[in-house]
């Protein structure tokens, strides 16, 4: 794997996010489920839990299994150091741009810096995933998670190279699912404005306001912790990049609820192709703007 710039003495970037409100989410899920059950061709009784949101359950399960594997291999439950996180797939500017480990922009979104970090991220992923999966389907949730999480990690690397000493230190290790979770929030904010959804406008407005508050509150928490010099390093650039990535992914989409399936599948292919192309172009830009020679020994 090679020898990386030692990140052990650097603060770990752990994008912490505040869980959404459980009570509000429960009622919102019931509303969406009721709408789906009334659609033509749908069974009137509730689907089994596994069929309800398989992608959300799979993503939560993968994140938890990675953390369990880390702990079983000797990584501390609450305060893993930078070297341990890098070993398990964290990303930083040095590893990605100097050593060429581009795969880290994906693996980092499944690695967490402690149990609290994992728990808060998974609670948010669970809530937003269950809300979004009826709108974009299981494949849509998986694609939104991967593409927006990768966008957040790349954006964070670019900002670190442009405005910090990442070229000298390699940058702090970046880990966590919250960039991808912010991406799901961006997707929901766009799609909940769709006139195709068979939901009363007042209810749609409430759902969208719920997601907007979630994003806004967590942005404020992240920037506030940086302003007061908190010991917790919140990577707001990963949040912002993931949020923008989610919005871009959603722009070509129509919601699965209320739209012809053929149109939905076509628009989803367009969204996947567009995001893949944008991420490749952004990666090329970063590699050209900050080549290996830009890193100091």
CORCOR-V474492 format. One record per run of one state. SS is the DSSP state (alpha for helix, beta for strand, coil for the rest). FROM is the first residue (numbers start at 1). TO is the last residue. If there is no record, write none. Layout:
ss=SS from=FROM to=TO
ss=SS from=FROM to=TO
//
This chain:
ss=coil from=1 to=12
ss=beta from=13 to=14
ss=coil from=15 to=21
ss=alpha from=22 to=38
ss=coil from=39 to=48
ss=alpha from=49 to=52
ss=coil from=53 to=53
ss=alpha from=54 to=72
ss=coil from=73 to=81
ss=alpha from=82 to=87
ss=coil from=88 to=90
ss=beta from=91 to=91
ss=coil from=92 to=92
ss=alpha from=93 to=98
ss=coil from=99 to=103
ss=alpha from=104 to=110
ss=coil from=111 to=114
ss=alpha from=115 to=163
ss=coil from=164 to=165
ss=alpha from=166 to=169
ss=coil from=170 to=173
ss=beta from=174 to=175
ss=coil from=176 to=177
ss=alpha from=178 to=191
ss=coil from=192 to=200
ss=alpha from=201 to=227
ss=coil from=228 to=232
ss=beta from=233 to=233
ss=coil from=234 to=235
ss=alpha from=236 to=251
ss=coil from=252 to=260
ss=alpha from=261 to=289
ss=coil from=290 to=291
ss=alpha from=292 to=294
ss=coil from=295 to=297
//
